[in-house]
Amino acid sequence: MPVDYSGTWDIVSNVNFEGYMVALGIDFATRKIASMLKPQKVIKQDGDCFTIKTFTTFKNYESLFKIGEEVKEVTKGMDNRTCHTVVNWEDDKLVCVQKGEKKNRGWTHWIHGDELHLMYLLKTWRPLQGMLKEARCLRMM
């Protein structure tokens, strides 16, 4: 049985967030606002069905998916893309692949101890090739 991701998670650190947003083409003002935010994730898992809500004082985002099933997603308020998203289990990790107008996007979630890790992946052929951004979130009981 895969890991249960259900819970409320508050960010405690992130690595290379500014560089990741630059690589995504996010404008200067939005990057400055986003770098100051302390997102909270609320994950509800029912078997292979997930609801992931991300809350900030600036914008909120909700993602609904079932493992292995493709969904159309509009990343409004983030990098404003339309894509087709599929999330699968790889061992105890949730691995997301997104296909759409911007190629080679996705993310991976995993739990280590009492921390939820999130790594965004952006593969490009520019100098920022293989840019990764990782955020660690601590579970709140």
Backbone as ProteinMPNN parsed JSONL, in Angstrom:
{"seq_chain_A": "MPVDYSGTWDIVSNVNFEGYMVALGIDFATRKIASMLKPQKVIKQDGDCFTIKTFTTFKNYESLFKIGEEVKEVTKGMDNRTCHTVVNWEDDKLVCVQKGEKKNRGWTHWIHGDELHLMYLLKTWRPLQGMLKEARCLRMM", "coords_chain_A": {"N_chain_A": [[0.852, -1.195, 0.0], [0.646, 2.184, -0.919], [2.167, 5.189, 0.444], [0.396, 7.328, 2.735], [-0.562, 10.458, 1.934], [-2.176, 12.34, 3.047], [-2.918, 15.286, 4.843], [-1.979, 18.409, 6.433], [0.363, 20.643, 5.316], [3.075, 22.778, 5.879], [5.316, 25.064, 4.377], [8.81, 24.884, 4.912], [11.284, 25.326, 3.822], [12.896, 26.249, 0.72], [14.647, 25.571, -2.323], [16.495, 27.195, -4.767], [14.315, 28.565, -5.903], [13.894, 31.104, -7.101], [15.536, 30.957, -9.429], [14.24, 28.876, -10.738], [11.719, 30.042, -11.275], [12.516, 32.099, -13.008], [13.41, 30.559, -15.162], [10.955, 29.533, -15.959], [9.871, 31.724, -17.087], [8.473, 33.61, -15.653], [7.257, 36.766, -14.736], [9.07, 39.603, -13.32], [7.822, 41.04, -11.12], [5.855, 39.202, -10.205], [7.55, 37.089, -9.491], [8.933, 38.211, -7.316], [6.882, 38.598, -5.456], [6.017, 35.919, -5.158], [8.306, 34.716, -4.074], [8.271, 35.576, -1.477], [6.159, 34.337, -0.281], [4.642, 31.911, 1.891], [3.656, 29.024, 1.313], [0.911, 26.805, 2.05], [0.019, 23.444, 1.992], [-2.76, 21.381, 1.572], [-3.57, 18.148, 1.623], [-5.725, 15.694, 0.498], [-6.277, 12.372, 0.462], [-7.788, 9.626, -0.991], [-7.529, 6.522, -1.347], [-6.484, 6.056, -4.55], [-7.249, 8.552, -5.383], [-6.83, 12.029, -5.383], [-6.873, 15.238, -3.826], [-5.309, 18.201, -3.944], [-4.701, 21.088, -2.346], [-3.35, 24.267, -2.516], [-2.48, 26.918, -0.565], [-1.988, 30.398, -0.302], [-1.268, 33.768, 0.792], [-1.57, 35.275, -1.41], [-2.493, 33.861, -3.802], [-4.553, 31.003, -4.451], [-4.564, 27.467, -5.197], [-5.92, 24.563, -6.73], [-5.704, 21.104, -7.23], [-6.968, 18.244, -8.728], [-6.92, 14.771, -9.042], [-6.689, 11.375, -10.264], [-4.716, 8.572, -9.745], [-2.853, 7.562, -12.527], [-4.712, 8.415, -14.42], [-5.336, 10.667, -17.045], [-5.708, 14.174, -16.837], [-7.095, 17.323, -17.795], [-5.505, 20.317, -17.172], [-5.366, 23.622, -15.945], [-3.051, 25.87, -15.146], [-3.663, 28.236, -13.726], [-2.802, 31.288, -12.247], [-0.399, 30.383, -11.495], [1.91, 29.472, -13.526], [0.29, 29.852, -15.616], [-0.53, 27.897, -17.64], [-1.974, 25.587, -19.987], [-2.399, 22.197, -19.795], [-1.986, 18.62, -20.125], [-2.185, 16.384, -17.614], [-0.698, 13.69, -15.908], [-0.493, 11.634, -13.135], [1.45, 9.292, -11.462], [2.292, 6.447, -9.386], [5.556, 5.912, -8.296], [7.273, 3.723, -6.765], [7.003, 4.84, -3.532], [6.581, 7.417, -4.283], [4.88, 10.226, -5.67], [4.609, 10.931, -8.991], [4.458, 13.322, -11.423], [3.687, 14.002, -14.776], [3.557, 16.422, -17.218], [2.022, 17.442, -20.19], [1.877, 19.664, -22.879], [1.427, 23.038, -24.011], [3.859, 24.009, -23.128], [6.728, 22.217, -22.928], [8.1, 19.304, -21.196], [7.555, 19.497, -18.379], [6.781, 19.034, -14.911], [6.384, 17.329, -11.712], [7.461, 15.953, -8.55], [6.415, 14.333, -5.634], [7.313, 13.284, -2.368], [7.53, 11.55, 0.752], [9.563, 11.867, 3.548], [10.436, 10.775, 6.579], [8.946, 13.036, 8.736], [8.494, 14.908, 6.823], [7.239, 16.397, 3.868], [8.268, 16.331, 0.607], [8.7, 18.251, -2.329], [9.456, 18.369, -5.63], [9.928, 20.3, -8.421], [10.18, 19.888, -11.894], [11.877, 21.072, -14.642], [12.877, 20.735, -17.76], [15.156, 21.984, -19.989], [16.79, 23.19, -22.936], [18.376, 25.267, -22.669], [20.846, 27.286, -20.885], [19.974, 26.685, -18.307], [19.501, 24.016, -18.141], [17.82, 21.129, -17.033], [16.816, 22.243, -14.677], [15.972, 22.269, -11.305], [13.703, 22.556, -8.624], [13.252, 22.467, -5.256], [11.053, 22.046, -2.578], [10.643, 21.828, 0.873], [8.249, 20.599, 3.037], [6.818, 20.751, 6.197], [4.931, 18.575, 8.138], [1.908, 19.416, 9.664], [0.292, 18.689, 12.64]], "CA_chain_A": [[0.0, 0.0, 0.0], [1.434, 3.415, -0.962], [2.17, 6.119, 1.571], [-0.751, 8.223, 2.849], [-0.106, 11.849, 1.86], [-3.175, 13.215, 3.654], [-2.477, 16.14, 5.933], [-1.723, 19.823, 6.179], [1.813, 20.793, 5.237], [3.556, 24.158, 5.779], [6.663, 25.11, 3.827], [9.871, 25.271, 5.834], [12.417, 25.807, 3.033], [12.918, 25.924, -0.709], [15.972, 25.708, -2.912], [16.542, 27.653, -6.151], [12.988, 28.959, -6.355], [14.04, 32.253, -8.005], [16.042, 30.459, -10.707], [13.175, 28.082, -11.355], [10.706, 30.95, -11.812], [13.118, 32.758, -14.166], [13.382, 29.576, -16.254], [9.572, 29.41, -16.406], [9.471, 32.951, -17.763], [7.568, 34.369, -14.791], [7.695, 38.161, -14.691], [9.807, 40.051, -12.149], [6.943, 41.378, -9.991], [5.266, 37.969, -9.685], [8.63, 36.337, -8.82], [9.227, 38.835, -6.021], [5.771, 38.269, -4.563], [6.03, 34.474, -4.898], [9.446, 34.332, -3.232], [7.981, 35.947, -0.092], [5.022, 33.574, 0.217], [4.855, 30.681, 2.659], [2.487, 28.218, 0.969], [0.442, 25.673, 2.848], [-0.644, 22.426, 1.174], [-3.687, 20.475, 2.235], [-3.724, 16.999, 0.738], [-6.716, 14.687, 0.881], [-6.072, 11.174, -0.344], [-8.755, 8.549, -0.807], [-6.987, 5.507, -2.244], [-5.71, 6.664, -5.637], [-7.843, 9.851, -5.713], [-6.174, 13.086, -4.62], [-7.157, 16.659, -3.905], [-4.197, 18.961, -3.363], [-4.984, 22.515, -2.322], [-2.218, 25.089, -2.107], [-2.985, 28.204, -0.087], [-1.064, 31.481, 0.052], [-1.974, 35.028, 0.988], [-1.674, 35.914, -2.724], [-3.362, 33.063, -4.658], [-4.763, 29.604, -4.06], [-4.61, 26.57, -6.352], [-6.427, 23.242, -6.395], [-5.444, 20.061, -8.213], [-7.719, 17.012, -8.481], [-6.5, 13.744, -9.982], [-6.672, 9.969, -9.879], [-3.48, 7.963, -10.221], [-2.888, 6.9, -13.827], [-5.696, 8.986, -15.338], [-4.973, 11.983, -17.555], [-6.67, 15.261, -16.626], [-6.739, 18.624, -18.35], [-5.213, 21.218, -16.058], [-5.001, 24.994, -16.256], [-2.264, 26.296, -13.987], [-3.983, 29.655, -13.539], [-2.254, 31.85, -11.027], [0.965, 29.885, -11.311], [2.563, 29.907, -14.757], [-0.798, 30.05, -16.579], [-0.443, 26.952, -18.751], [-2.953, 24.521, -20.146], [-1.638, 20.98, -20.039], [-2.585, 17.336, -19.786], [-1.409, 15.915, -16.476], [-0.867, 12.316, -15.434], [0.29, 11.355, -11.935], [1.588, 7.85, -11.201], [3.147, 6.02, -8.283], [6.862, 5.3, -8.534], [7.492, 3.303, -5.383], [6.125, 5.636, -2.679], [6.593, 8.795, -4.766], [3.911, 10.678, -6.671], [5.368, 11.53, -10.086], [3.565, 13.99, -12.358], [4.193, 14.389, -16.09], [2.627, 17.356, -17.849], [2.235, 17.645, -21.618], [1.062, 20.77, -23.349], [2.071, 24.105, -24.762], [5.248, 24.088, -22.658], [7.146, 20.819, -22.798], [9.033, 18.836, -20.166], [7.22, 20.014, -17.056], [6.222, 18.048, -14.008], [6.793, 17.428, -10.311], [7.494, 14.717, -7.769], [6.193, 14.444, -4.189], [7.636, 12.114, -1.561], [7.594, 11.795, 2.194], [10.737, 11.328, 4.239], [10.199, 11.096, 7.995], [7.728, 13.848, 8.882], [8.552, 15.973, 5.827], [6.768, 16.218, 2.507], [9.16, 16.993, -0.339], [8.133, 18.535, -3.634], [10.461, 18.814, -6.588], [9.423, 20.643, -9.74], [11.164, 19.595, -12.918], [11.806, 21.815, -15.886], [14.012, 20.378, -18.605], [15.286, 22.889, -21.123], [18.073, 23.088, -23.629], [19.063, 26.524, -22.389], [21.853, 27.09, -19.828], [19.362, 26.201, -17.076], [19.069, 22.649, -18.431], [17.613, 20.264, -15.884], [16.555, 23.057, -13.497], [15.134, 21.653, -10.29], [13.337, 23.378, -7.475], [12.713, 21.59, -4.223], [10.495, 22.675, -1.381], [10.357, 20.879, 1.963], [7.106, 21.006, 3.836], [6.703, 20.019, 7.452], [3.535, 18.202, 8.427], [1.303, 20.004, 10.86], [-0.664, 17.736, 13.229]], "C_chain_A": [[0.886, 1.243, 0.0], [1.268, 4.251, 0.3], [0.901, 6.965, 1.546], [-0.243, 9.659, 2.931], [-1.056, 12.819, 2.552], [-2.583, 14.015, 4.802], [-2.351, 17.577, 5.497], [-0.231, 20.042, 6.324], [2.168, 22.267, 5.062], [4.99, 24.137, 5.273], [7.663, 25.54, 4.899], [11.123, 25.715, 5.089], [12.176, 25.512, 1.559], [14.307, 26.24, -1.247], [15.8, 26.129, -4.371], [15.185, 28.055, -6.725], [13.063, 30.11, -7.362], [14.506, 31.788, -9.386], [15.013, 29.658, -11.468], [12.131, 29.001, -11.983], [11.233, 31.715, -13.021], [13.05, 31.824, -15.374], [11.978, 29.374, -16.802], [9.101, 30.642, -17.167], [8.493, 33.787, -16.965], [8.124, 35.773, -14.605], [8.281, 38.532, -13.321], [8.902, 40.287, -10.936], [6.335, 40.129, -9.364], [6.313, 37.136, -8.956], [8.908, 36.908, -7.438], [8.127, 38.536, -5.014], [5.848, 36.794, -4.164], [7.165, 34.068, -3.967], [9.222, 34.68, -1.757], [6.869, 35.105, 0.536], [5.459, 32.326, 0.965], [3.647, 29.777, 2.422], [2.17, 27.135, 1.989], [-0.281, 24.732, 1.891], [-1.55, 21.601, 2.058], [-3.958, 19.353, 1.237], [-4.756, 16.056, 1.334], [-6.548, 13.53, -0.089], [-7.113, 10.135, 0.022], [-8.355, 7.463, -1.796], [-6.098, 6.16, -3.274], [-6.294, 7.994, -6.103], [-7.263, 10.919, -4.784], [-6.82, 14.438, -4.872], [-5.997, 17.35, -3.211], [-4.551, 20.435, -3.492], [-3.753, 23.232, -1.798], [-2.747, 26.472, -1.783], [-1.832, 29.165, 0.16], [-1.907, 32.731, 0.299], [-2.2, 35.749, -0.334], [-2.664, 35.187, -3.64], [-3.475, 31.655, -4.101], [-4.861, 28.765, -5.337], [-5.098, 25.206, -5.89], [-6.161, 22.287, -7.555], [-6.187, 18.794, -7.798], [-7.254, 15.984, -9.504], [-6.658, 12.358, -9.367], [-5.433, 9.359, -10.515], [-3.726, 7.259, -11.56], [-3.87, 7.461, -14.828], [-5.288, 10.403, -15.741], [-6.093, 12.982, -17.28], [-6.162, 16.517, -17.321], [-6.584, 19.585, -17.182], [-4.865, 22.593, -16.598], [-4.318, 25.538, -15.015], [-2.415, 27.8, -13.754], [-3.45, 30.141, -12.195], [-0.854, 31.345, -10.727], [1.762, 30.344, -12.534], [1.589, 29.934, -15.932], [-0.679, 29.194, -17.84], [-1.682, 26.089, -18.791], [-2.151, 23.282, -20.499], [-2.487, 19.758, -19.72], [-1.651, 16.685, -18.775], [-1.746, 14.471, -16.162], [0.057, 12.137, -14.234], [0.281, 9.845, -11.716], [2.422, 7.628, -9.952], [4.459, 5.509, -8.866], [7.395, 4.991, -7.144], [6.52, 4.089, -4.517], [6.085, 7.105, -3.087], [5.439, 9.017, -5.73], [4.697, 11.411, -7.752], [4.391, 12.03, -11.143], [4.317, 14.317, -13.647], [3.129, 15.26, -16.733], [3.016, 17.534, -19.314], [1.327, 18.774, -22.063], [1.877, 21.781, -24.094], [3.523, 24.331, -24.349], [5.673, 22.678, -22.299], [8.006, 20.586, -21.567], [8.797, 19.465, -18.803], [6.675, 18.882, -16.202], [6.714, 18.267, -12.588], [6.805, 16.042, -9.688], [7.285, 15.074, -6.306], [6.692, 13.169, -3.534], [7.718, 12.52, -0.106], [8.834, 11.108, 2.745], [10.615, 11.744, 5.706], [8.89, 11.85, 8.116], [7.712, 15.021, 7.902], [8.003, 15.512, 4.484], [7.721, 16.993, 1.609], [8.44, 17.15, -1.67], [9.256, 19.03, -4.517], [9.774, 19.063, -7.913], [10.529, 20.363, -10.737], [10.855, 20.413, -14.153], [13.051, 21.45, -16.666], [14.028, 21.339, -19.779], [16.62, 22.623, -21.796], [18.837, 24.393, -23.5], [20.093, 26.287, -21.289], [21.276, 26.548, -18.523], [18.877, 24.762, -17.238], [18.942, 21.834, -17.147], [17.334, 21.025, -14.595], [15.6, 22.336, -12.547], [14.839, 22.673, -9.206], [12.738, 22.445, -6.458], [12.202, 22.415, -3.059], [10.255, 21.572, -0.355], [9.208, 21.44, 2.767], [7.033, 20.138, 5.077], [5.236, 19.77, 7.755], [3.089, 18.864, 9.728], [0.267, 19.021, 11.384], [-1.869, 18.475, 13.757]], "O_chain_A": [[1.788, 1.352, 0.831], [0.357, 4.042, 1.101], [0.384, 7.286, 0.475], [0.431, 10.028, 3.893], [-0.76, 14.011, 2.633], [-1.839, 13.485, 5.627], [-2.587, 17.918, 4.338], [0.367, 19.671, 7.333], [1.618, 22.934, 4.186], [5.788, 23.296, 5.687], [7.393, 26.443, 5.691], [11.955, 26.416, 5.665], [11.372, 24.653, 1.199], [15.037, 27.065, -0.697], [15.054, 25.5, -5.121], [14.949, 27.893, -7.922], [12.363, 30.087, -8.373], [13.931, 32.185, -10.4], [14.921, 29.746, -12.692], [11.701, 28.761, -13.111], [10.483, 31.959, -13.966], [12.679, 32.241, -16.471], [11.817, 29.074, -17.985], [8.056, 30.614, -17.817], [7.757, 34.592, -17.536], [9.315, 35.95, -14.349], [8.024, 37.873, -12.314], [9.185, 39.788, -9.847], [6.298, 40.001, -8.14], [6.016, 36.538, -7.921], [9.098, 36.151, -6.486], [8.407, 38.252, -3.849], [5.757, 36.458, -2.983], [6.997, 33.162, -3.151], [9.903, 34.142, -0.884], [6.661, 35.156, 1.748], [6.52, 31.762, 0.696], [2.717, 29.76, 3.229], [3.048, 26.628, 2.688], [-1.094, 25.168, 1.077], [-1.166, 21.176, 3.148], [-4.502, 19.578, 0.155], [-4.679, 15.673, 2.501], [-6.662, 13.695, -1.303], [-7.297, 9.805, 1.194], [-8.789, 7.476, -2.948], [-5.074, 6.752, -2.932], [-5.867, 8.515, -7.133], [-7.21, 10.741, -3.567], [-7.255, 14.741, -5.983], [-5.735, 17.112, -2.032], [-4.683, 20.963, -4.596], [-3.186, 22.857, -0.772], [-3.381, 27.12, -2.616], [-0.822, 28.795, 0.759], [-3.111, 32.741, 0.042], [-2.941, 36.731, -0.382], [-3.569, 35.811, -4.194], [-2.601, 31.183, -3.374], [-5.193, 29.272, -6.408], [-4.745, 24.743, -4.806], [-6.372, 22.631, -8.718], [-6.056, 18.328, -6.666], [-7.195, 16.279, -10.698], [-6.747, 12.19, -8.151], [-5.14, 9.603, -11.686], [-4.664, 6.477, -11.709], [-3.874, 7.034, -15.983], [-4.941, 11.228, -14.896], [-7.272, 12.678, -17.466], [-4.956, 16.744, -17.422], [-7.445, 19.649, -16.304], [-4.15, 22.715, -17.593], [-4.935, 25.652, -13.956], [-1.433, 28.528, -13.607], [-3.623, 29.497, -11.161], [-0.199, 31.829, -9.804], [2.236, 31.48, -12.573], [1.998, 30.027, -17.089], [-0.721, 29.705, -18.959], [-2.354, 25.883, -17.781], [-1.317, 23.315, -21.403], [-3.56, 19.859, -19.125], [-0.472, 16.465, -19.053], [-2.911, 14.074, -16.149], [1.246, 12.449, -14.306], [-0.768, 9.204, -11.777], [3.164, 8.509, -9.518], [4.454, 4.749, -9.834], [7.897, 5.868, -6.441], [5.312, 4.015, -4.745], [5.61, 7.948, -2.326], [5.066, 8.131, -6.499], [5.374, 12.399, -7.468], [3.598, 11.261, -11.686], [5.431, 14.839, -13.617], [1.955, 14.892, -16.79], [4.184, 17.747, -19.638], [0.159, 18.84, -21.678], [2.881, 21.455, -24.727], [4.328, 24.799, -25.154], [5.049, 22.024, -21.464], [8.558, 21.515, -20.979], [9.738, 19.915, -18.149], [6.167, 17.889, -16.722], [7.378, 19.261, -12.294], [6.237, 15.091, -10.225], [7.903, 16.008, -5.795], [6.515, 12.083, -4.084], [7.945, 13.684, 0.221], [9.114, 9.945, 2.455], [10.684, 12.93, 6.028], [7.848, 11.378, 7.662], [7.007, 16.007, 8.116], [8.264, 14.399, 4.029], [7.955, 18.182, 1.829], [7.667, 16.284, -2.079], [9.932, 20.005, -4.185], [9.123, 18.178, -8.469], [11.703, 20.585, -10.439], [9.726, 20.44, -14.641], [14.161, 21.816, -16.277], [13.028, 21.49, -20.481], [17.468, 21.906, -21.264], [19.851, 24.586, -24.17], [20.198, 25.162, -20.801], [22.02, 26.004, -17.707], [17.949, 24.337, -16.55], [19.828, 21.845, -16.292], [17.592, 20.498, -13.513], [14.545, 21.856, -12.96], [15.656, 23.55, -8.922], [11.806, 21.704, -6.769], [12.85, 23.365, -2.619], [9.725, 20.511, -0.685], [9.202, 22.616, 3.132], [7.173, 18.917, 4.998], [4.406, 20.671, 7.636], [3.798, 18.864, 10.734], [-0.572, 18.562, 10.609], [-2.788, 17.854, 14.291]]}, "name": "protein", "num_of_chains": 1, "seq": "MPVDYSGTWDIVSNVNFEGYMVALGIDFATRKIASMLKPQKVIKQDGDCFTIKTFTTFKNYESLFKIGEEVKEVTKGMDNRTCHTVVNWEDDKLVCVQKGEKKNRGWTHWIHGDELHLMYLLKTWRPLQGMLKEARCLRMM"}
